[in-house]
């Protein structure tokens, strides 16, 4: 969010997701949370919005941030 509050990513714009939490956060009650600001994460371990339904969309979600996701080697 522009005002510095913690906010769930809606899945609409690539590059708008900038942090990742290890647990669900109720953003209506909690305005800040412990989060990861850098790292590479298993794409299948992230809880994605329903509209983010391809690996390409998932990889683009964190574009420009210190967080990235990738599928495990198959």
DRENPAVEX-550192 format. One line per 2 residues: number of its first residue (from 1); their letters; for each residue x, y, z of N, C-alpha, C, O. Coordinates in Angstrom, 1 decimal, m for minus. Layout:
N
NUM> A> X:Y:Z:X:Y:Z:X:Y:Z:X:Y:Z | ...
REM end
This chain:
74
1> XX> 0.8:m1.2:0.0:0.0:0.0:0.0:0.9:1.2:0.0:2.0:1.2:0.5 | 0.4:2.3:m0.6:1.2:3.5:m0.7:1.4:4.2:0.7:2.4:4.9:0.8
3> XX> 0.6:3.9:1.7:0.8:4.5:3.0:1.6:3.7:3.9:1.7:4.0:5.1 | 2.2:2.6:3.4:3.1:1.8:4.3:2.4:0.6:5.0:3.1:m0.1:5.7
5> XX> 1.1:0.5:4.9:0.4:m0.6:5.5:0.6:m1.9:4.8:0.8:m1.9:3.6 | 0.6:m3.0:5.6:0.7:m4.3:5.0:m0.6:m4.6:4.3:m1.6:m4.4:4.9
7> XX> m0.5:m5.1:3.1:m1.7:m5.4:2.3:m1.5:m6.6:1.5:m0.5:m6.8:0.9 | m2.6:m7.5:1.4:m2.5:m8.7:0.6:m2.5:m8.2:m0.9:m3.2:m7.3:m1.3
9> XX> m1.7:m8.9:m1.7:m1.6:m8.7:m3.2:m2.9:m9.3:m3.8:m3.3:m10.4:m3.5 | m3.5:m8.5:m4.7:m4.8:m8.9:m5.3:m4.6:m9.8:m6.5:m5.6:m10.3:m7.1
11> XX> m3.4:m10.0:m7.0:m3.1:m10.8:m8.1:m3.3:m10.1:m9.5:m3.2:m10.7:m10.5 | m3.5:m8.8:m9.5:m3.9:m8.1:m10.7:m2.7:m7.5:m11.5:m2.7:m7.6:m12.7
13> XX> m1.7:m7.0:m10.8:m0.6:m6.4:m11.5:0.8:m7.1:m11.1:1.1:m7.2:m10.0 | 1.5:m7.4:m12.2:2.8:m8.0:m12.0:3.7:m7.0:m11.3:3.6:m5.8:m11.6
15> XX> 4.6:m7.4:m10.4:5.5:m6.5:m9.8:5.0:m5.8:m8.6:5.7:m5.0:m7.9 | 3.7:m6.0:m8.2:3.1:m5.3:m7.1:3.3:m6.1:m5.8:3.2:m5.5:m4.7
17> XX> 3.6:m7.4:m5.9:3.9:m8.2:m4.7:5.3:m8.0:m4.3:6.2:m8.2:m5.2 | 5.6:m7.5:m3.1:7.0:m7.2:m2.8:7.5:m7.9:m1.5:8.7:m8.0:m1.3
19> XX> 6.6:m8.5:m0.7:7.0:m9.3:0.5:6.3:m10.6:0.5:5.3:m10.7:m0.2 | 6.7:m11.5:1.3:6.1:m12.8:1.4:6.0:m13.2:2.9:7.1:m13.1:3.6
21> XX> 4.9:m13.6:3.4:4.8:m14.1:4.8:4.8:m15.6:4.9:4.5:m16.2:3.9 | 5.1:m16.1:6.0:5.1:m17.6:6.2:3.8:m18.1:6.8:3.6:m19.3:7.0
23> XX> 2.8:m17.2:7.0:1.5:m17.5:7.6:0.5:m16.6:7.1:0.8:m15.5:6.6 | m0.8:m17.0:7.1:m1.9:m16.0:6.7:m1.9:m14.8:7.6:m1.6:m14.9:8.8
25> XX> m2.2:m13.7:7.0:m2.3:m12.4:7.8:m3.7:m11.8:7.5:m4.1:m11.7:6.3 | m4.5:m11.5:8.5:m5.7:m10.8:8.4:m5.5:m9.3:8.3:m5.3:m8.7:9.3
27> XX> m5.4:m8.8:7.1:m5.0:m7.4:6.9:m6.1:m6.4:7.4:m5.8:m5.2:7.5 | m7.3:m6.9:7.7:m8.3:m6.0:8.2:m8.0:m5.7:9.7:m8.5:m4.7:10.2
29> XX> m7.2:m6.6:10.4:m6.9:m6.4:11.8:m5.5:m6.1:12.0:m5.1:m5.5:13.0 | m4.6:m6.6:11.1:m3.2:m6.5:11.3:m2.6:m5.7:10.2:m2.7:m6.1:9.1
31> XX> m1.9:m4.6:10.5:m1.4:m3.7:9.5:0.1:m3.9:9.3:0.7:m3.3:8.4 | 0.7:m4.7:10.1:2.1:m5.1:9.9:2.3:m6.6:10.2:1.5:m7.1:11.0
33> XX> 3.4:m7.2:9.7:3.6:m8.6:10.0:5.1:m8.9:9.7:5.7:m8.2:8.9 | 5.6:m9.9:10.3:6.9:m10.4:9.9:6.9:m11.0:8.5:5.9:m11.7:8.2
35> XX> 7.8:m10.6:7.7:7.8:m11.1:6.3:9.2:m11.3:5.7:10.2:m10.7:6.3 | 9.2:m12.0:4.6:10.5:m12.1:3.9:10.5:m11.0:2.9:9.6:m10.8:2.1
37> XX> 11.7:m10.3:2.8:11.8:m9.3:1.7:12.8:m9.7:0.7:13.0:m9.0:m0.3 | 13.5:m10.8:0.9:14.4:m11.3:m0.1:14.4:m12.9:0.0:14.1:m13.4:1.0
39> XX> 14.7:m13.5:m1.1:14.8:m15.0:m1.2:14.2:m15.6:m2.4:13.4:m14.9:m3.1 | 14.5:m16.9:m2.6:13.9:m17.6:m3.7:13.0:m18.7:m3.1:13.5:m19.5:m2.2
41> XX> 11.8:m18.8:m3.5:10.8:m19.7:m2.8:10.2:m20.7:m3.8:10.1:m20.4:m5.0 | 9.8:m21.9:m3.4:9.2:m22.9:m4.2:7.8:m22.3:m4.6:7.0:m21.9:m3.7
43> XX> 7.6:m22.3:m5.9:6.4:m21.7:m6.4:5.1:m22.4:m5.9:4.1:m21.8:m5.8 | 5.2:m23.7:m5.6:4.1:m24.5:m5.2:3.8:m24.3:m3.7:2.7:m24.7:m3.2
45> XX> 4.7:m23.7:m3.0:4.5:m23.5:m1.5:3.8:m22.1:m1.2:3.4:m21.9:0.0 | 3.5:m21.3:m2.2:2.9:m20.0:m2.0:1.4:m20.1:m2.2:1.0:m20.8:m3.1
47> XX> 0.6:m19.4:m1.4:m0.8:m19.4:m1.5:m1.2:m18.2:m2.4:m1.1:m17.1:m2.1 | m1.5:m18.6:m3.7:m1.7:m17.6:m4.7:m3.2:m17.2:m4.8:m4.1:m18.0:m4.6
49> XX> m3.5:m15.9:m5.2:m4.9:m15.6:m5.6:m5.4:m16.5:m6.7:m4.5:m16.9:m7.5 | m6.6:m16.7:m6.8:m7.2:m17.6:m7.8:m6.9:m17.1:m9.3:m6.7:m17.9:m10.2
51> XX> m6.7:m15.8:m9.5:m6.5:m15.3:m10.8:m5.0:m15.5:m11.3:m4.7:m15.4:m12.4 | m4.2:m15.9:m10.3:m2.8:m16.1:m10.7:m2.6:m17.6:m10.9:m2.3:m18.4:m10.0
53> XX> m2.9:m18.1:m12.1:m3.1:m19.5:m12.4:m2.1:m20.1:m13.3:m2.2:m21.2:m13.8 | m1.0:m19.4:m13.7:0.1:m20.0:m14.5:1.4:m19.7:m13.8:1.6:m18.7:m13.0
55> XX> 2.4:m20.5:m14.1:3.8:m20.3:m13.6:4.3:m18.9:m14.0:5.0:m18.3:m13.3 | 4.0:m18.5:m15.3:4.5:m17.2:m15.8:3.9:m16.1:m14.9:4.7:m15.2:m14.6
57> XX> 2.6:m16.1:m14.6:2.0:m15.1:m13.7:2.7:m15.1:m12.4:2.9:m14.0:m11.8 | 2.9:m16.3:m11.8:3.5:m16.4:m10.5:4.9:m15.9:m10.5:5.3:m15.2:m9.5
59> XX> 5.7:m16.2:m11.5:7.1:m15.7:m11.5:7.1:m14.2:m11.7:8.0:m13.5:m11.2 | 6.1:m13.6:m12.4:6.1:m12.2:m12.6:5.6:m11.4:m11.4:5.8:m10.2:m11.3
61> XX> 4.9:m12.0:m10.5:4.3:m11.4:m9.4:5.3:m10.5:m8.6:4.9:m9.4:m8.2 | 6.5:m11.0:m8.4:7.5:m10.3:m7.5:8.5:m9.5:m8.4:9.5:m9.1:m7.8
63> XX> 8.2:m9.3:m9.6:9.2:m8.6:m10.5:9.6:m7.3:m9.9:8.8:m6.5:m9.5 | 10.9:m7.1:m9.9:11.5:m5.8:m9.3:11.7:m5.8:m7.8:12.3:m4.9:m7.3
65> XX> 11.3:m6.9:m7.1:11.5:m7.0:m5.7:12.6:m8.0:m5.4:13.2:m8.6:m6.3 | 13.0:m8.1:m4.2:14.0:m9.1:m3.8:13.5:m10.5:m3.6:14.3:m11.4:m3.3
67> XX> 12.2:m10.7:m3.8:11.6:m12.0:m3.7:11.4:m12.6:m5.1:11.0:m11.9:m6.0 | 11.7:m13.9:m5.3:11.4:m14.6:m6.5:10.9:m16.0:m6.2:11.2:m16.5:m5.1
69> XX> 10.2:m16.6:m7.1:9.7:m17.9:m7.0:10.1:m18.7:m8.2:10.2:m18.2:m9.3 | 10.2:m20.0:m8.0:10.5:m20.9:m9.1:10.0:m22.3:m8.8:10.0:m22.7:m7.7
71> XX> 9.6:m23.0:m9.9:9.2:m24.4:m9.7:10.4:m25.2:m9.4:11.5:m25.0:m9.8 | 10.1:m26.3:m8.6:11.2:m27.3:m8.3:11.5:m28.0:m9.6:10.7:m28.1:m10.5
73> XX> 12.8:m28.4:m9.7:13.2:m29.1:m10.9:12.4:m30.4:m11.0:12.1:m31.1:m10.0 | 12.1:m30.7:m12.2:11.3:m31.9:m12.5:12.0:m33.0:m13.1:11.5:m34.1:m13.4
REM end
